[in-house]
Amino acid sequence: MSQDHPAEHPRFSADLIGLDPDDQEARAFAEHLDKMERSGPSFTIEGSLQGVADFAESSTKLGGPRRYVVALVVTLILLGILAATWQFAGGLAAWLTG
């Protein structure tokens, strides 16, 4: 939740009383709390896409070995999708040619 005036974030008047709203780490923590309390249906397409968006946003903030692990996970997922598509296409072609 990016806002022009971080002091207007409702967390600083309710949950994070006493923290400096201009502090970058305090704002990041407030955004983290918002993300943790967000409850939406994760079994819908929109919920799934939101989960992917959260994963992508988190992975762009990583550095070092963790970034490589994220890249490896994404590569393995894409390879799995590619293999499943290839297998489906082969089965479909065999079925169509009789």
HELIX and SHEET records of a PDB file:
HELIX    1   1 PRO A    6  GLU A    8  5                                   3    
HELIX    2   2 ARG A   11  ALA A   14  1                                   4    
HELIX    3   3 GLN A   24  GLU A   37  1                                  14    
HELIX    4   4 ILE A   45  THR A   60  1                                  16    
HELIX    5   5 PRO A   65  THR A   97  1                                  33    
END                                                                             
